[in-house]
Amino acid sequence: METYLLPTLPTAIGGWPAYALFYLLGFGLAGALLVGHGWRRQYTWQPWLLLVAGTVLAFIAGTRVAAGSGADWHALLTHGHWGTGAPLGRTALGGIAAAVLALAGLRRWLGFGREAADAFALPLMLGLAVQGLGCLLVGCCYGTLLGAGPGLGICYLAGTEPWLAQVAQGALPPTAAVSLPVQAVPVYQIALCLALGAGLLAGRRTLAQRPGLTFALALGLFALGRLGLEYLRAPLGDVMGSGFWHGLKPVQWGLAAAALGLLATARHRLNPAKSAAPLQPVPNRPLPNLLLLLALLVLPPWLLPGQLTVAEALVLRALLLPVLALETWRWVRALRVAGPLPAALLGVGFGLMSQAPAPASRFSEPDKSLTISGGGLVGSNYQLYQDYTTCSTPRADITSFPGYHQRYGGGAPGVAYSQRLGAAHNRRLTVGFNGFLGSTSFDPPAGQLRLGGTRGDSAYLLNGATSRRLRNLNPYVEYTTIGQRAYGKAQQHSYLRLGLGMHLSRERAYDYATEPLLEREVRPGFLIEYGAAHLLWLHVSNYYGTDAVGNGLFRMGLGTSFGHERLTVLGGATIANSNTPNDNWFSIILFGQPSYTAPGGYFLQARWQATPSWLVEGGATSNFNDISQFTLGTRYRLPLGTR
């Protein structure tokens, strides 16, 4: 046999980093194939998409967690989230283990049989083959030096991992343009995945007679193949420990255990007596779906803050947002028919959503009233501690820059007086006062961080986790006008709501993108809503209410009461201060100058007027990457007089 050399390959394609591009394409292909399978099998969309999203998320998280260090696990116990914030490697072993466990648990939770697990085998193999092209281009899974024997070799450009490793070892001068040829291990893995995919296609009819066999067999053979390929991978590329134990790397022992367990399961599935029962319709259960959806929305930014790449966040959004829309519509329809019980469930489930009310109901509200409110707020985000807002700085994911994590929370009591205006009683003036008391903590990734002070005049040294007190005093005034009765029938008229508030405390937030220990200045907040009362309206707000606390938010979205007066849902896009250059959200619009890529955020909020006096509200904000915020509260309205 002979030795062959591949031509030197680029590390970027059309300005896109090659690994990120093929990573997105690989997961996108796998997701599309799984969605198509669900369409052909006529699965109910909500549970099927939740099964796909949960398994994909488990695979992504497993590749990170298995490559973590002791410090990463210590952060979970100490600060409540996994990882120190430092860049992590990936290992397929962790992804396989997490995906197998998640798929086994989720399919039972959602009511799927073993045949649903088998549907993941072929998309996973093809997705890994496409993703392997990114590994081949950037050299992250490079092999050992290509000797005189048979093999397929490749040389990598200066600056890549193989080139840096060879320079560090003294095998290559720093002036070399390319690395010495190494084994093209990613090509071998691509060939392994394609071969397994071809085998699955060829034997699909036979395999389908034994539900549960396909998935266990495919992943078991993949783990066995990876076990062999590890002999050709350079030890410096290992992310699961180093050295050898009884002739095998730590990752090889893990792959051997995974292969043994999966192939033993496949052998067990060959027994005809163990075949699954005839296929049954998959139940579409609202409460399990809602609980799982909330878990998938909350866990990534909360437990793995900043660890998901933009590509991974896009894949998860594409899977979860349709489920969110379907579940929202399902609960809205249930609430309109069933009354208080679904309302209570909505208050618990969607009780993770945020502030602005619906158009006030002029049929149930008294002329004068006093409203007492109380609630809570928790959130987290990733912060920079160096200034990257220059025109020449290359754009990159925010978590690739030096930074740390912030977690904040607290309580928010409030009181407001409201009174109708005018002879038609279709206008209302509200004067209120909100308070907030809480704290924020800073969690550096490692060691000491030197943080800018007052615009560079001084510096702070942050050692370990540091906390600050959060306080806020927020007086505000609102003016609302809504349609009125005419000719004996209720007619829809334009709805307008204007709100203006002032945040009087400088200690309400430490969310400057590049100077985290600098307090926020005293500043106003505003809200504007306009549209058709109880049908559809536009919402725009900035620093309004608790949106100014912890991590200041600008929101723009649409709201509706679905034609009635008790339920309100509002959702749209949001921009957070922690991901905004120069700490001004409008600089993006005016100057378009962010020097790093922070995935755009989304918010969803719900309010339910359970009784004429009691209202439940909540909201969630996330960009599925590094930002999460959740609120939950209630209001009690005390009538003071009725005409």
C-alpha positions in Angstrom: 0.0 0.0 0.0 1.1 3.6 -0.6 1.0 6.9 1.2 -1.3 9.6 -0.2 -1.3 13.3 0.7 -4.4 15.5 0.5 -3.9 19.1 -0.7 -3.7 21.8 2.1 -7.3 22.8 2.9 -8.7 26.3 3.9 -9.8 26.8 7.5 -12.6 29.2 6.5 -15.2 29.2 3.7 -16.7 32.4 2.4 -15.6 34.1 5.7 -17.3 31.5 7.8 -15.1 29.4 10.1 -15.1 25.9 8.5 -15.8 24.0 11.7 -18.8 26.2 12.7 -20.2 26.0 9.2 -20.1 22.2 8.9 -21.1 21.8 12.5 -24.3 23.7 11.7 -24.8 21.9 8.4 -24.3 18.5 10.2 -26.8 19.1 12.9 -29.2 20.9 10.5 -29.1 17.8 8.2 -29.8 15.4 11.1 -32.6 17.6 12.4 -34.2 17.9 9.0 -34.1 14.1 8.5 -35.7 13.6 11.9 -38.4 16.2 11.2 -39.1 14.4 7.9 -39.3 11.1 9.6 -41.9 12.5 12.1 -43.9 13.9 9.1 -43.9 10.5 7.3 -44.9 8.6 10.5 -47.5 11.2 11.3 -46.3 11.8 14.8 -47.8 14.6 16.8 -45.4 17.5 16.4 -45.1 18.7 20.0 -43.8 15.4 21.5 -41.7 14.5 18.5 -39.9 17.8 18.3 -39.3 17.8 22.0 -37.8 14.3 21.7 -35.5 15.5 18.9 -34.5 18.7 20.7 -33.9 16.9 24.0 -31.7 14.3 22.4 -29.7 16.8 20.4 -29.2 19.0 23.5 -28.0 16.0 25.5 -25.5 15.1 22.8 -24.2 18.6 22.6 -24.0 19.0 26.4 -22.4 15.5 26.8 -19.6 16.3 24.5 -18.7 19.3 26.7 -19.3 17.7 30.1 -17.2 14.7 29.4 -14.3 17.0 28.5 -14.6 19.1 31.6 -12.0 19.4 34.4 -12.3 19.3 38.2 -12.7 23.0 38.2 -15.7 22.8 35.9 -17.4 20.4 38.3 -16.4 22.6 41.3 -18.2 25.5 39.6 -21.4 23.5 39.5 -21.3 22.8 43.2 -20.2 26.3 44.1 -21.9 28.6 41.7 -24.9 26.6 40.4 -23.7 26.2 36.8 -21.3 23.8 35.2 -18.0 25.1 33.7 -15.6 27.8 34.6 -16.2 29.8 31.4 -13.0 28.7 29.7 -13.2 27.2 26.2 -13.9 23.5 26.3 -13.0 20.7 24.0 -15.5 18.1 22.7 -15.5 14.3 22.9 -17.9 12.0 21.0 -17.9 9.6 23.9 -19.7 12.0 26.2 -22.1 12.9 23.4 -23.0 9.2 22.8 -23.5 8.4 26.4 -25.7 11.5 27.1 -27.7 11.0 23.9 -28.4 7.3 24.7 -29.5 8.1 28.2 -31.6 11.1 27.2 -33.3 9.3 24.3 -34.2 6.3 26.5 -35.7 8.5 29.2 -37.4 11.1 27.0 -39.1 8.6 24.7 -40.7 6.9 27.8 -41.7 10.3 29.2 -43.3 11.3 26.0 -44.9 7.9 25.2 -42.7 6.8 22.2 -41.7 3.2 21.5 -38.3 1.8 20.6 -38.9 2.4 16.9 -38.7 6.1 17.6 -35.1 5.7 19.0 -34.2 3.7 15.8 -35.1 6.8 13.7 -32.1 8.6 15.2 -29.5 6.2 13.9 -29.2 7.2 10.3 -29.6 11.0 10.8 -26.9 10.8 13.5 -24.4 9.0 11.2 -25.0 11.3 8.3 -24.8 14.4 10.5 -21.5 13.3 12.0 -20.1 12.7 8.5 -21.0 16.2 7.5 -19.6 17.7 10.8 -16.4 15.7 10.2 -15.7 17.8 7.2 -15.2 20.8 9.6 -12.8 18.7 11.7 -10.9 17.9 8.6 -10.6 21.5 7.5 -9.5 23.0 10.8 -7.5 20.0 12.1 -9.1 19.8 15.6 -9.0 16.0 15.5 -5.6 15.6 13.9 -3.7 12.4 13.8 -0.2 11.2 14.5 2.7 12.0 12.1 2.4 10.1 8.8 5.2 7.6 8.6 6.6 5.7 5.7 3.8 3.1 5.8 0.4 3.2 4.3 -2.1 5.9 5.1 -3.8 9.1 4.0 -2.0 12.2 5.1 -2.7 15.9 5.2 -0.7 19.1 6.0 -2.3 22.0 7.9 -1.7 25.7 7.5 0.3 27.7 10.1 -1.7 28.6 13.2 -3.8 25.4 13.2 -3.6 22.9 16.2 -1.3 20.4 14.4 1.1 23.2 13.3 1.2 24.6 16.8 1.8 21.2 18.4 4.6 20.4 16.1 6.3 23.8 16.6 6.0 23.3 20.4 7.6 19.9 20.1 10.5 21.3 18.0 9.5 19.1 15.1 8.8 22.1 12.9 10.4 25.6 12.7 8.1 28.6 13.5 8.6 29.9 10.0 7.0 26.8 8.3 4.0 27.6 6.2 2.4 24.2 6.8 2.6 21.4 9.2 4.3 18.0 8.7 1.8 15.5 7.2 -0.4 13.8 9.8 -2.9 10.9 9.5 -6.2 12.3 8.1 -8.2 10.8 10.9 -11.3 12.9 10.1 -11.4 11.3 6.7 -11.4 7.8 8.3 -14.3 8.8 10.6 -16.3 10.2 7.7 -15.8 6.9 5.9 -16.9 5.0 9.0 -20.1 7.1 9.4 -20.9 6.8 5.7 -20.3 3.0 5.8 -22.6 2.6 8.8 -25.2 4.8 7.1 -25.1 2.7 3.9 -25.4 -0.5 6.0 -28.5 1.0 7.8 -30.1 1.8 4.5 -29.4 -1.6 3.0 -30.8 -3.5 6.0 -33.5 -1.2 7.0 -36.4 -3.7 6.3 -34.8 -6.4 8.4 -33.8 -4.1 11.2 -37.3 -2.6 11.4 -38.6 -6.0 12.5 -36.6 -5.7 15.8 -37.5 -2.3 17.3 -34.6 -0.9 19.3 -32.0 -2.9 17.4 -31.0 -0.2 14.9 -30.0 2.5 17.3 -28.0 0.3 19.6 -26.3 -1.5 16.8 -25.3 1.7 14.9 -23.9 3.5 17.9 -22.2 0.4 19.2 -20.4 -0.1 15.9 -19.6 3.7 15.8 -18.0 3.5 19.3 -16.1 0.4 18.3 -14.8 2.2 15.1 -13.8 5.2 17.1 -11.9 3.0 19.6 -9.8 1.8 16.7 -9.3 5.3 15.2 -8.0 6.6 18.6 -4.8 4.6 17.8 -4.2 7.1 14.9 -5.1 10.3 16.8 -2.3 12.4 18.3 -2.3 12.2 22.1 -2.0 16.0 22.4 -5.5 16.3 20.9 -7.0 14.3 23.8 -9.6 16.1 26.0 -10.4 13.2 28.4 -7.1 12.8 30.2 -3.7 11.8 29.0 -1.4 8.9 29.1 -2.1 5.2 28.8 -3.5 2.6 31.2 -2.9 -1.0 30.2 -2.2 0.1 26.7 -5.3 2.2 26.1 -6.0 5.9 26.5 -8.7 7.0 29.0 -11.1 7.8 26.1 -10.5 4.3 24.6 -11.6 2.7 27.8 -14.7 4.7 27.7 -15.4 3.9 24.1 -14.8 0.2 24.8 -17.3 0.3 27.6 -19.8 2.1 25.4 -19.3 -0.3 22.5 -19.7 -3.3 24.8 -22.9 -2.1 26.4 -24.5 -1.0 23.1 -23.6 -4.1 21.2 -24.8 -6.3 24.1 -28.1 -4.4 24.0 -28.3 -4.9 20.2 -27.7 -8.7 20.8 -30.6 -8.6 23.3 -32.8 -7.0 20.7 -32.2 -9.8 18.2 -34.4 -12.1 20.2 -37.9 -12.2 18.6 -39.5 -12.7 22.0 -38.2 -9.3 23.0 -39.8 -7.5 20.0 -41.9 -4.5 20.9 -45.7 -4.6 20.9 -47.6 -3.2 17.9 -47.2 0.5 17.4 -49.6 2.6 19.4 -50.5 6.3 18.8 -48.2 8.6 20.7 -50.2 10.6 23.3 -50.0 14.4 23.2 -50.1 15.3 26.9 -50.2 19.0 27.6 -48.6 19.0 31.1 -45.6 16.7 30.4 -45.0 18.6 27.1 -45.0 21.9 28.9 -42.7 20.8 31.7 -40.2 19.4 29.2 -40.3 22.5 27.0 -39.6 24.7 30.0 -36.7 22.5 31.1 -35.2 22.6 27.6 -35.5 26.4 27.5 -34.2 27.0 31.0 -31.4 24.5 31.4 -28.9 25.4 28.6 -28.4 29.1 29.5 -28.7 28.4 33.3 -26.5 25.3 33.8 -24.2 25.8 30.7 -24.0 29.6 30.4 -22.0 30.7 27.3 -21.1 27.1 26.4 -23.3 26.8 23.3 -22.0 28.0 20.0 -24.1 30.2 17.7 -24.6 27.1 15.4 -25.8 25.0 18.3 -28.1 27.7 19.5 -29.6 28.1 16.0 -30.3 24.4 15.8 -32.1 24.3 19.2 -34.1 27.4 18.4 -35.3 25.9 15.1 -36.6 22.8 17.0 -38.0 24.5 20.1 -39.6 27.7 18.8 -42.3 25.7 16.8 -43.1 23.7 19.9 -43.3 26.9 21.9 -45.8 28.4 19.4 -47.9 25.2 19.3 -48.0 24.8 23.1 -48.9 28.5 23.5 -51.8 28.1 21.1 -52.9 24.9 22.8 -53.0 26.5 26.3 -54.7 29.6 25.0 -57.5 27.5 23.5 -57.8 25.4 26.7 -58.0 28.5 28.8 -60.8 30.0 26.8 -62.9 26.8 27.2 -61.9 25.3 30.6 -61.6 28.3 32.9 -59.6 28.4 36.2 -57.7 25.1 36.2 -55.7 25.7 33.0 -55.2 29.2 34.2 -53.4 27.9 37.3 -51.3 25.6 35.2 -50.4 28.5 32.9 -49.4 30.6 35.9 -47.0 27.8 37.0 -45.7 26.9 33.5 -45.5 30.1 31.7 -44.9 31.9 35.1 -41.5 32.6 33.7 -42.4 35.5 31.6 -42.5 39.4 32.2 -44.0 42.8 32.8 -46.5 44.8 30.5 -50.2 44.3 31.0 -53.0 44.0 28.5 -55.4 46.8 27.7 -57.3 47.4 30.8 -60.8 45.9 30.8 -63.2 48.8 31.3 -66.1 46.4 32.0 -64.5 44.9 35.2 -62.2 47.6 36.6 -63.5 50.0 39.2 -63.4 53.7 38.6 -60.7 54.0 41.3 -58.5 51.3 42.6 -55.3 50.6 44.6 -53.2 47.7 43.3 -50.6 45.9 45.5 -48.1 43.7 43.7 -45.3 41.4 44.6 -42.9 39.1 42.6 -39.4 37.9 42.0 -36.7 38.0 39.4 -33.7 35.8 38.6 -31.3 36.0 35.7 -27.8 35.3 34.4 -25.6 36.5 31.6 -22.0 36.4 30.3 -20.0 39.6 30.6 -16.8 40.9 28.9 -14.1 42.6 30.8 -12.1 43.9 27.9 -13.2 46.5 25.4 -13.6 45.0 21.9 -15.6 47.8 20.3 -13.1 48.7 17.6 -13.8 48.8 13.9 -11.0 46.3 13.1 -11.9 43.7 15.7 -13.1 40.5 14.0 -16.6 39.4 14.8 -16.9 36.4 17.1 -19.2 34.7 19.6 -19.3 36.8 22.8 -18.2 33.9 24.9 -15.0 33.5 23.0 -13.7 36.8 24.5 -12.3 36.9 28.1 -15.2 37.4 30.5 -17.2 35.9 33.4 -20.7 35.1 34.4 -23.1 37.2 36.3 -26.1 35.9 38.3 -28.7 38.1 39.9 -32.0 38.0 41.6 -34.3 39.6 44.1 -37.8 40.6 45.1 -40.0 43.4 43.7 -42.9 44.9 45.7 -45.1 47.7 44.3 -48.2 49.8 44.8 -50.2 51.8 42.3 -53.2 54.1 42.3 -55.5 54.1 39.2 -58.4 56.3 38.2 -60.7 56.7 35.2 -60.8 59.9 33.3 -63.3 61.7 31.1 -67.1 61.3 30.7 -66.8 58.3 28.5 -64.6 56.5 31.2 -62.4 55.1 28.4 -59.2 56.6 29.7 -57.2 55.8 32.7 -54.3 57.4 34.6 -52.1 55.3 36.8 -49.4 56.5 39.2 -47.3 53.8 40.8 -44.1 53.0 42.7 -42.0 49.9 42.5 -39.1 48.8 44.6 -36.5 46.1 44.2 -34.0 44.5 46.6 -31.6 41.8 45.6 -28.0 41.0 44.7 -25.8 40.1 41.8 -22.7 37.8 41.9 -19.7 37.7 39.5 -18.1 34.4 38.8 -14.7 34.7 37.0 -13.6 31.8 34.8 -10.3 31.4 36.6 -7.8 33.2 38.7 -7.8 37.0 38.8 -9.5 39.4 36.3 -8.4 42.9 35.9 -11.5 45.0 35.2 -11.7 48.5 33.9 -13.0 51.0 36.4 -14.4 54.5 35.6 -13.6 54.6 31.9 -10.0 53.5 32.5 -9.2 55.9 35.3 -8.9 53.2 37.9 -8.9 49.4 38.1 -10.4 46.8 40.2 -9.0 43.4 41.0 -11.7 40.7 41.2 -10.6 37.7 43.2 -12.9 34.7 43.0 -16.7 35.2 43.1 -17.7 38.7 44.1 -21.2 40.0 44.9 -22.9 43.4 44.9 -26.2 44.6 46.4 -29.0 45.6 44.0 -31.5 48.3 45.0 -34.0 50.2 42.9 -36.7 52.8 43.4 -39.0 53.2 40.4 -41.8 55.7 40.4 -43.8 55.7 37.2 -46.9 57.1 35.5 -49.1 55.5 32.8 -51.9 56.8 30.5 -54.2 54.3 28.8 -57.1 54.9 26.4 -59.3 52.1 25.0 -62.4 51.6 22.9 -65.9 52.2 24.2 -69.5 50.9 23.6 -71.4 52.4 20.7 -75.0 51.7 19.4 -75.5 49.0 22.0 -72.6 46.8 20.8 -69.0 46.6 21.9 -66.8 47.9 19.1 -63.0 47.7 18.8 -61.2 51.0 18.7 -57.5 51.9 18.8 -55.7 51.1 22.0 -52.9 53.3 23.3 -50.8 52.9 26.4 -47.9 55.2 27.4 -45.7 54.7 30.4 -42.8 56.8 31.7 -40.7 55.8 34.8 -37.6 56.9 36.6 -35.0 54.6 38.2 -33.6 56.5 41.1 -30.9 54.1 42.4 -27.5 53.7 40.9 -27.2 50.3 42.3 -29.9 48.6 40.2 -27.4 47.0 37.7 -23.8 46.3 37.0 -24.3 45.3 33.4 -21.8 47.4 31.5 -20.4 45.2 28.8 -16.8 46.2 29.5 -16.8 47.7 33.0 -18.9 45.4 35.2 -18.1 47.0 38.5 -19.4 50.3 37.3 -22.9 51.2 38.6 -25.7 52.2 36.3 -26.5 55.8 36.3 -30.0 57.1 37.3 -32.1 57.0 34.1 -35.6 57.0 32.7 -37.6 54.1 31.3 -40.5 54.2 28.8 -43.2 52.0 27.3 -45.4 52.5 24.2 -48.2 50.1 23.1 -50.5 50.8 20.2 -53.0 48.7 18.3 -56.5 47.2 18.4 -57.8 46.6 22.0 -57.9 42.9 23.0 -56.8 41.8 19.5 -53.3 42.8 18.5 -50.9 45.6 19.5 -47.3 46.7 19.1 -45.1 46.8 22.2 -41.9 48.8 22.6 -40.2 49.4 25.9 -36.8 50.2 27.3 -35.7 49.9 31.0 -39.4 49.7 32.0 -40.1 48.3 35.4 -37.9 45.3 36.4 -36.4 45.3 32.8 -33.9 47.8 34.2 -32.7 45.6 37.0 -29.7 43.2 36.7 -29.3 43.3 32.9 -31.1 46.2 31.3 -33.4 45.2 28.4 -34.9 46.8 25.4 -38.0 45.0 24.1 -40.1 45.0 20.9 -42.9 42.6 20.2 -46.6 42.0 19.7 -49.3 41.4 22.2 -52.8 40.0 22.1 -55.7 39.1 24.4 -57.3 36.8 21.8 -60.4 38.9 21.7 -61.3 38.7 25.4 -60.1 40.4 28.5 -58.6 37.9 31.0 -55.6 36.4 29.2 -52.7 38.4 27.7 -49.7 37.0 25.8 -46.8 39.2 24.7 -43.7 38.1 22.9 -40.9 39.4 20.6 -37.3 40.3 20.4 -35.1 41.8 23.1 -31.6 43.4 23.3 -29.7 43.1 26.6 -27.1 45.6 27.8 -24.5 42.8 28.5 -24.4 42.0 24.8 -24.5 45.6 23.5 -21.4 47.7 22.5 -20.8 50.9 24.4 -23.8 50.0 26.7 -26.3 51.6 24.4 -28.9 49.5 22.6 -29.5 52.2 20.0 -25.9 52.2 18.9 -26.6 49.1 16.9 -29.4 50.9 15.1 -27.5 54.1 14.6 -24.0 52.9 13.9 -24.2 49.1 13.4 -20.9 48.7 15.2 -21.0 45.7 17.5 -17.6 44.0 17.3 -18.7 40.6 18.6 -21.7 38.4 17.8 -24.2 38.0 20.6 -27.3 35.9 19.5 -30.4 38.0 19.6 -32.7 37.4 22.5 -36.5 36.6 22.7 -39.1 37.1 25.4 -42.5 35.7 26.2 -44.8 36.8 28.9 -48.3 35.9 30.1 -50.9 37.4 32.4 -54.1 35.9 33.7 -56.8 37.8 35.5 -57.9 34.9 37.7 -60.6 36.9 39.5 -61.6 40.5 39.4 -59.1 41.2 42.2 -56.2 38.7 41.6 -53.9 38.7 38.6 -51.0 36.2 38.0 -48.1 37.2 35.7 -44.8 35.8 34.7 -42.2 35.9 31.9 -39.0 34.5 30.4 -36.2 36.0 28.4 -33.4 34.1 26.7 -31.1 34.1 23.7 -30.4 30.4 24.0 -26.8 31.2 24.5 -25.7 33.2 27.5 -28.7 35.3 28.7 -31.6 34.0 30.7 -34.1 35.9 32.9 -37.3 34.7 34.6 -40.0 36.6 36.5 -43.1 35.5 38.5 -45.5 37.6 40.4 -49.1 38.5 41.4 -51.2 41.6 41.9 -54.2 42.3 44.1 -56.6 45.1 43.1 -58.6 46.8 45.9 -61.6 48.9 44.5 -61.9 52.3 46.0 -65.1 53.4 44.4 -67.5 52.8 41.5 -69.8 55.2 39.7 
